[in-house]
Amino acid sequence: MLWEQNLDLESNITKSLTPSEMAKRSFHYIQHIGHYVCQKGYKTTRKGYDSFLIICTIKGKGYLKYRNILHEVDSSKVLFIDCNEYQDYYTDASDLWDFVWIHINGANTKQYFENIMQNGGPILTVNNDRNTLTLIESIFELIMNDDLHIELKAPQIIVSLLTELTMSAQMKGKNSSNLTRVQAVKVAVEYIRCKFSETVTVSGLADLCNYTPFYFIKLFKSAMGYSPYEYLTKYRISVAKELLITTDYSIDKIADAVGMKNPSAFFASFKKYESMTPLKYRQCNSTTRIASIK
């Protein structure tokens, strides 16, 4: 690994986390997070680090050299790179860079990154940079408060963060009609996350977005990589996994809580996506569950 840093920082915060095996099995987990207020001469040169980096500028200006292209990064832009690749980023000499950053990784973080790169990364112009900043700050708050459930809460925040970036990437260079389609998928995803414990149908989602079911399914799968039904099922299973670890609810009660009223269907879906039964998953994570309850 090549890693050189020329740090001349007036004020900075850096926090590192060692993920548990449970966290590593989740969709995403935190490796490091920080806030840098740069003085002249700040520079990082790195390669071969198994991590994905997100930088959100608070004020000032920085520059990124990545894949042989030099990018300017200001307060309207967010940076997202794969740190396995060569990168060189540094502050402007006069308009000094002030930014928050987070290193993440996980089972499908790379898929998000590749999708974003295909649609306009690694520098993204975000419509609501304050929302991106707020999401990173909320992770800071969990860490500073020593939240015992951070490994359960942080992945949800990271998914929201990556969703913001994915949407910004998909919007880049698209016309207004495409923006309407992207917004339709966002509405459907938000509806699923809010109403997953209730009855959710593909036809209902299509009506909500003003599209025919056939076109909506095609549109959703193109944007998310899953059909609406697959996304709903996977989201329900992810919530069920948290309940299996953090509660003593029966399997039937958990199935009902996540909107899968048929315990047999829940059992079959869980085994399909996790390659084990719900009870086996709970037993494998029993130590974590006890620690969480304490």
C-alpha positions, 0 to 999 in steps of 0.5 A, spaced: 500 500 500 502 506 498 500 512 502 503 519 503 500 524 507 502 531 508 498 533 514 498 540 517 491 541 520 489 547 524 483 542 527 481 535 526 477 530 528 478 522 526 475 516 529 476 509 527 472 503 528 473 496 528 467 492 525 465 486 528 464 480 524 456 481 524 458 488 521 462 485 516 456 481 514 452 487 513 451 491 507 456 496 509 460 498 515 464 504 517 472 504 517 474 511 519 470 518 519 473 525 520 473 532 519 479 536 517 480 543 517 486 544 512 492 549 512 496 550 506 500 544 504 495 539 506 495 533 501 494 525 501 496 520 496 494 513 497 493 507 493 492 499 495 487 501 501 481 496 501 476 502 502 471 507 499 471 514 501 466 519 501 468 527 502 463 532 503 466 539 503 463 544 508 467 550 505 473 552 501 476 548 495 480 542 494 482 538 488 482 530 486 487 527 481 483 520 480 484 515 474 488 521 470 483 526 471 484 532 475 477 534 478 475 541 482 471 539 489 467 545 492 462 546 497 456 544 491 460 537 490 461 530 493 467 526 492 466 518 492 472 514 490 475 507 491 481 507 495 484 501 492 486 505 486 491 511 486 488 518 488 491 524 490 487 530 493 489 536 496 487 543 498 487 549 494 492 554 496 488 560 498 481 557 499 483 552 504 479 546 504 474 544 510 471 537 509 468 531 513 470 524 510 468 517 511 471 511 509 466 505 508 466 498 506 461 492 505 458 486 501 455 491 496 459 497 497 462 496 490 456 495 487 454 502 489 460 505 487 461 502 480 453 504 478 455 511 481 462 511 476 458 509 470 453 515 471 458 520 472 462 519 478 467 520 482 465 528 483 457 529 484 453 535 484 448 534 489 442 537 489 442 538 497 449 537 500 446 539 507 442 533 507 449 529 505 453 533 510 447 531 515 447 524 514 455 524 515 454 528 521 449 523 524 454 517 524 459 522 528 453 523 533 452 515 534 460 515 535 461 520 539 455 518 544 458 511 544 451 508 541 451 501 543 447 499 537 451 503 532 453 497 528 445 496 527 444 503 525 450 506 521 448 501 515 441 504 514 444 511 514 450 509 509 444 506 505 441 513 505 447 516 504 449 512 498 442 512 495 443 520 495 449 519 491 446 514 486 440 519 485 445 525 484 449 520 479 443 518 475 441 525 474 447 527 471 447 529 464 439 526 464 434 530 461 428 533 465 423 527 463 429 522 466 429 526 472 421 525 473 423 517 472 428 517 477 424 521 482 418 516 481 423 510 483 425 514 489 418 515 491 417 508 491 423 506 495 421 511 500 414 508 500 417 501 501 421 503 507 416 506 510 410 501 509 414 495 509 410 492 515 404 493 511 401 490 505 405 493 499 403 491 492 407 492 485 400 495 482 400 499 488 407 502 487 406 503 480 399 507 481 403 511 486 408 513 481 403 514 475 406 508 471 403 502 468 405 496 472 409 493 466 413 499 465 414 501 473 417 494 474 422 495 468 424 502 470 425 500 478 429 494 476 434 498 471 435 503 477 435 499 483 438 492 480 432 488 483 425 488 481 420 492 486 418 485 489 425 483 490 427 489 493 421 489 498 423 482 500 430 483 501 428 490 505 424 486 510 429 480 511 434 486 513 429 488 518 428 481 520 435 480 521 436 486 526 430 483 530 433 476 530 439 479 533 436 485 538 430 482 541 427 475 543 421 475 539 418 469 536 420 467 529 412 468 527 412 475 531 418 477 527 415 475 520 408 479 522 412 485 524 416 485 517 409 484 513 410 477 511 404 474 514 405 467 512 411 464 517 412 459 511 413 464 506 418 468 511 422 462 512 423 460 505 425 467 503 429 468 509 433 461 507 433 463 500 437 470 501 441 468 507 442 461 506 440 459 513 434 459 517 432 465 521 433 460 528 440 458 525 441 466 524 439 468 531 443 462 534 450 464 530 449 471 532 447 470 540 453 473 543 451 479 539 444 479 541 446 478 548 451 484 548 445 488 545 440 487 550 445 489 556 
